[in-house]
Amino acid sequence: MRLPILLALTMLCLCAPTTWATQMNAPTEDSAMDNLHKGLQFLEDNAKKPGIIRLDSGLEYQILEEGKGTPPGPTDFVTVHYRGTLIDGTEFDSSYARNTPATFPVNAVIAGWTEALQRMTPGSKWVIYVPSELAYGSNGAGSVIPPNSALIFEIELIAVKTDMDDSEHPENALGDHGEDG
């Protein structure tokens, strides 16, 4: 009698998703807090490196190439190439990989990007280090960016356009963490 019951329980565990199994795949509050602490420690250590500039907001950046011209305003459109990674180096998005620059309004992306872009001039290439509160915060972004993650972006500002006519539309924006624009 025990064998059929054991077999039935085994099949139930293997075939039916359980709350326990679902929760094992979901981010936990502990992992979110762990991400927050790791991100804060990373940014604290990073700020001590030569060439890193830290702003009052907590955003950090390093200028790889200096451009020329006027920085974009919050409602201007920018065309950029970029690569986004977690602090462990895991790449979650890249216009370089798609071989297509992205165009979007400066104020349509995460706060860390908006702040950095308004300091960059066309032709600039920066690496920005974004604390979680200037990125996706406690929500994270889909399955690619865990909650409370600090992020790293390499950004190349290709062009700034102050107004776009109706025939020109942004290809994609990073406000949605860059997944399939």
QUIDABEL-V598147 format. One record per helix or strand of 2 or more residues. SS is the DSSP state (alpha for helix, beta for strand). FROM is the first residue (numbers start at 1). LEN is the number of residues. Records with the same first field share a line. If there is no record, write none. Layout:
SS=FROM-LEN, FROM-LEN
This chain:
alpha=2-14, 19-7, 29-18, 95-4, 106-3, 111-7, 132-3, 137-3, 174-3
beta=53-2, 60-6, 77-10, 91-4, 102-4, 125-6, 151-11
